């Protein structure tokens, strides 16, 4: 499932450093604006302790985690919607992603220049969000004018319904509100998604702080961002990208010792990946057998045949039934046989909505 989270922000806020740590890739990170021109794409495995627990009980030949994609997009600046700093190209890169992770600089370092000359997290957020809204407003105005002409000529009912959606979004953007704040009727959501608006994408704010502030639980800047995000109905997350970059270079045992010394249970990047996963409304199901235990990604609300199609389209075409139980039952009872004997092992049909943590075996015939 090729769903992407785009990492955005002003220049020199730590985006590429964070991306490098996330993906173990080598996106250029330098102390000057626009060192990233083309977007870097990295595939990241999703940390899920349930996978290792299932592996320990099933004892397969191999274990395969699920993964997701992150895109490191070059820094935006004020005027990006009008082409400043190659803004049009960068906005187009964001448009291709499914969710936005906005990195906000909440640390002061005289050796790392800030494009605005000072540290002000809420000002930086406003710059990015304003540019995204201005780009959307220009796009939706063009769409609205074209649709109004078409409707005047055709009086088409479906077009009228879509024009109503576009008008609602246009009004919100003109009022300085992102497209995601508009309540869209369920039947119109597919059309709204096809508009590919930047501000309709779900967003997570990542506060990039110093190591001292990270261990202290944040600073005044990160607290302001947290309050701002909560007021929007969004989440925020605290990371120290410089520290995460160091952790990423260590061996597993060294990582453990480093984190213990800091009094932290896991790298901040693990929390970031899980938050991004949640942001995209994703869930995980598992397949388990002698050859492999594997995690698979699906959207919440996916029915069994569509979940099977993630493995292979033939599984969906010839779907007969799904044999399933939840991994928590396996953890409690220790063996699949015990799960069956307890009555927790079930047969489910085409209408079954797969739950997060389900272990599935698909019966199909093609």
C-alpha positions in Angstrom: 0.0 0.0 0.0 1.9 3.0 -1.3 0.6 5.7 1.0 3.0 8.6 1.7 3.6 11.1 4.4 5.3 14.3 3.2 7.7 15.9 5.6 7.4 19.7 5.2 8.5 22.9 6.9 10.6 26.0 6.5 14.3 25.6 5.4 16.7 24.6 8.2 14.1 23.2 10.6 15.6 19.7 10.6 13.4 18.0 8.0 16.3 16.2 6.1 18.0 15.3 9.4 14.8 13.7 10.6 14.3 12.0 7.2 17.8 10.5 7.2 17.3 9.1 10.7 13.9 7.7 9.7 15.0 5.9 6.6 18.7 5.5 7.0 18.8 7.3 3.6 21.2 10.1 2.8 19.1 13.2 2.0 21.5 16.2 1.9 21.3 18.1 5.1 23.1 21.4 5.2 23.1 24.8 6.9 21.6 26.8 4.0 18.2 27.1 2.5 17.0 24.9 -0.4 19.7 22.2 -0.1 16.9 19.8 -0.9 15.5 20.3 -4.4 14.0 17.0 -5.5 11.9 15.1 -2.9 13.6 12.1 -1.3 11.5 9.0 -0.8 12.2 6.4 1.9 10.4 3.2 2.9 10.2 2.8 6.6 9.3 -0.4 8.5 6.5 0.1 11.0 7.6 -0.9 14.6 5.0 -3.3 16.0 5.9 -5.4 19.1 3.0 -7.7 18.3 4.8 -9.0 15.2 7.7 -10.3 17.4 5.3 -11.8 19.9 3.5 -13.7 17.1 6.9 -14.8 15.7 8.0 -16.1 19.1 4.9 -18.3 19.4 4.5 -19.5 15.8 8.3 -19.9 15.2 8.3 -19.3 11.4 11.4 -19.3 9.1 11.2 -15.6 8.7 9.5 -12.4 9.9 8.4 -9.6 7.6 7.1 -6.2 9.0 4.9 -3.9 7.1 6.1 -0.5 5.8 5.1 3.0 4.8 6.7 5.8 2.7 8.0 9.1 3.8 8.9 12.0 1.4 11.4 14.7 2.3 10.1 17.8 0.6 12.3 20.9 0.2 11.7 23.9 2.5 8.8 26.2 1.8 9.1 30.0 2.3 6.6 32.9 2.4 5.5 33.5 -1.2 5.8 29.8 -2.1 2.3 29.8 -3.6 3.5 32.5 -6.0 6.6 30.6 -6.9 9.1 32.0 -4.3 11.9 29.6 -3.6 10.8 27.2 -6.3 7.5 27.0 -4.4 5.3 25.8 -7.2 7.5 22.7 -7.6 7.6 22.0 -3.9 3.8 22.4 -3.5 3.3 20.0 -6.3 5.4 17.5 -4.4 3.2 17.9 -1.3 0.1 17.4 -3.5 1.2 13.9 -4.3 1.3 12.8 -0.7 -1.5 11.5 1.5 -0.7 13.2 4.8 1.5 16.1 6.0 4.1 16.0 8.8 5.0 19.6 9.5 8.4 19.9 11.2 8.5 23.0 13.4 11.8 24.4 14.7 11.6 24.8 18.5 15.4 25.0 19.2 17.8 27.9 19.0 21.3 27.3 17.6 23.4 30.3 16.3 25.3 27.9 14.0 22.1 26.9 12.2 20.6 29.9 10.4 16.8 30.5 10.5 15.3 31.7 7.2 13.4 34.4 9.1 16.3 35.4 11.4 14.6 34.3 14.7 12.9 31.4 16.4 9.1 31.6 16.5 7.3 28.3 16.0 3.8 29.7 15.7 4.9 32.2 13.1 6.6 29.4 11.1 3.4 27.3 11.2 1.4 30.3 10.0 3.8 30.8 7.0 3.5 27.2 5.9 -0.3 26.9 6.5 -0.9 30.2 4.7 1.0 29.2 1.7 -0.8 25.9 1.5 -4.2 27.7 1.8 -3.3 30.3 -0.8 -2.3 27.6 -3.3 -5.6 25.8 -2.6 -7.6 29.0 -2.9 -6.1 29.7 -6.4 -6.8 26.1 -7.4 -10.4 26.0 -6.1 -11.2 29.4 -7.6 -10.3 28.1 -11.1 -12.3 25.0 -10.5 -15.3 26.9 -9.2 -15.4 29.3 -12.2 -15.1 26.4 -14.7 -17.9 24.4 -13.0 -20.2 27.4 -12.8 -20.0 27.9 -16.5 -20.6 24.2 -17.1 -23.6 24.2 -14.8 -25.1 27.3 -16.4 -25.0 25.5 -19.7 -26.2 22.0 -18.6 -28.1 22.4 -15.3 -26.7 18.9 -14.5 -27.8 17.8 -11.0 -24.6 15.9 -10.2 -22.5 18.9 -11.2 -24.7 21.1 -9.0 -23.9 18.9 -6.0 -20.2 19.0 -6.7 -20.3 22.7 -7.2 -21.9 23.0 -3.8 -18.9 21.1 -2.3 -16.4 23.4 -4.1 -18.3 26.5 -3.0 -18.2 25.4 0.7 -14.4 24.7 0.5 -13.8 28.0 -1.4 -15.7 29.9 1.4 -13.6 28.2 4.1 -10.3 29.0 2.4 -11.3 32.6 1.7 -12.0 32.8 5.5 -8.5 31.5 6.3 -9.6 28.0 7.2 -8.1 24.8 5.7 -10.2 22.6 3.5 -10.1 19.8 6.1 -12.4 21.9 8.4 -15.3 21.7 5.9 -17.8 18.9 6.8 -18.3 16.9 3.6 -21.2 14.6 3.1 -20.2 10.9 2.9 -21.4 10.6 -0.7 -19.2 13.6 -1.7 -16.0 12.6 -0.1 -14.6 10.8 -3.1 -15.1 13.9 -5.2 -13.6 16.1 -2.5 -10.5 13.9 -2.4 -10.1 14.1 -6.2 -9.7 17.9 -5.8 -6.2 17.1 -4.4 -6.2 20.1 -2.0 -3.2 20.5 0.1 -5.1 21.6 3.2 -7.5 18.7 3.0 -4.7 16.3 4.0 -4.4 15.2 7.6 -1.5 16.9 9.4 0.8 16.1 12.3 3.0 18.8 13.9 6.5 17.6 14.9 8.3 19.9 17.4 12.0 19.6 16.8 13.8 20.5 20.0 17.3 20.3 21.5 18.4 17.2 23.4 18.1 18.9 26.8 14.6 20.1 26.0 13.6 16.7 24.7 14.7 15.0 28.0 12.9 17.8 29.9 9.7 17.1 28.0 9.7 20.2 25.8 10.1 23.9 26.0 7.9 27.0 25.7 7.9 26.8 22.0 6.9 23.2 21.8 4.1 23.8 24.4 2.7 26.6 22.2 2.7 24.3 19.2 1.0 21.5 21.2 -1.7 23.9 22.3 -2.1 25.2 18.7 -2.4 21.7 17.3 -4.9 20.7 19.9 -7.1 23.7 19.2 -7.1 22.6 15.5 -8.1 19.1 16.5 -4.7 17.8 15.4 -1.8 16.1 17.3 1.8 17.2 17.9 4.9 15.2 18.7 8.2 16.0 20.4 11.5 14.9 18.8 15.1 15.8 18.7 16.2 15.1 15.1 19.9 15.5 16.0 19.6 12.9 18.7 17.5 10.6 16.5 20.2 10.8 13.8 22.8 9.7 16.4 20.5 6.8 17.6 20.0 5.6 14.0 23.7 5.0 13.6 24.0 2.8 16.7 23.7 -1.0 16.9 20.5 -2.3 18.6 22.2 -3.1 21.9 23.9 0.4 21.9 20.6 2.0 21.1 19.0 0.3 24.1 21.8 1.5 26.4 21.6 5.0 25.0 17.8 5.2 25.5 18.0 3.8 29.0 20.6 6.5 29.9 18.1 9.1 28.7 15.2 7.4 30.6 13.4 6.8 27.3 11.7 3.6 26.3 12.0 3.8 22.5 13.4 6.2 19.8 11.1 9.2 19.1 11.0 8.0 15.5 9.0 4.9 16.5 6.4 7.2 17.9 6.5 9.3 14.8 6.0 6.3 12.5 3.1 5.1 14.6 1.5 8.6 14.6 1.9 8.8 10.8 0.3 5.4 10.5 -2.6 6.6 12.6 -2.8 9.8 10.7 -3.4 7.8 7.5 -6.1 5.8 9.2 -4.2 2.5 8.7 -4.4 -0.7 10.6 -2.3 -3.9 10.6 -3.4 -7.5 10.2 -1.1 -10.6 10.2 -0.6 -13.8 8.4 1.2 -16.6 10.3 2.5 -19.9 9.2 5.6 -22.1 9.2 7.3 -20.2 6.4 6.7 -16.7 7.6 4.9 -14.3 9.9 4.0 -11.1 8.1 2.3 -7.8 8.8 0.0 -6.2 6.2 -1.3 -2.7 6.0 -4.9 -1.9 5.3 -7.2 1.2 5.7 -9.6 1.1 8.7 -12.9 -0.4 7.7 -11.5 -2.7 5.1 -13.6 -5.9 4.4 -12.0 -9.4 4.2 -11.8 -9.7 0.4 -10.1 -6.3 0.0 -7.7 -7.2 2.8 -6.9 -10.4 0.9 -6.2 -8.4 -2.2 -3.3 -6.6 -0.4 -1.6 -10.0 -0.6 -2.7 -10.8 -4.2 -5.6 -9.8 -6.3 -6.4 -13.4 -7.0 -7.2 -13.8 -3.2 -10.0 -11.3 -3.6 -11.3 -12.6 -7.0 -11.7 -16.1 -5.7 -12.4 -15.3 -2.0 -14.3 -18.0 -0.2 -13.8 -17.2 3.5 -11.4 -16.0 6.0 -10.2 -18.0 9.0 -9.3 -15.6 11.8 -8.6 -14.8 15.4 -7.1 -11.8 17.1 -3.4 -11.8 18.1 -4.3 -10.9 21.7 -6.0 -14.3 21.9 -2.8 -16.0 20.8 -0.8 -14.1 23.3 -3.1 -15.2 26.1 -3.5 -18.8 25.0 0.0 -19.3 23.5 -0.9 -21.7 20.6 -3.2 -21.6 17.6 -4.6 -25.0 18.8 -5.5 -23.5 22.1 -7.2 -20.6 20.3 -9.3 -23.1 18.3 -10.2 -25.1 21.4 -11.4 -21.9 23.2 -13.8 -21.0 20.4 -11.9 -17.8 19.5 -11.0 -19.1 16.0 -13.7 -18.0 13.6 -14.8 -18.3 10.0 -15.8 -15.0 8.4 -17.3 -14.1 5.0 -17.1 -11.3 2.5 -18.8 -8.7 4.7 -16.4 -9.2 7.6 -14.6 -5.9 8.5 -11.0 -6.8 9.4 -9.9 -5.6 12.8 -6.5 -4.3 13.8 -4.4 -7.2 15.1 -6.4 -9.9 13.4 -4.4 -13.0 12.2 -6.0 -14.1 9.0 -5.8 -17.2 6.7 -7.7 -16.8 3.4 -9.5 -19.6 1.6 -9.9 -18.8 -2.1 -10.4 -20.5 -5.5 -9.4 -19.1 -8.8 
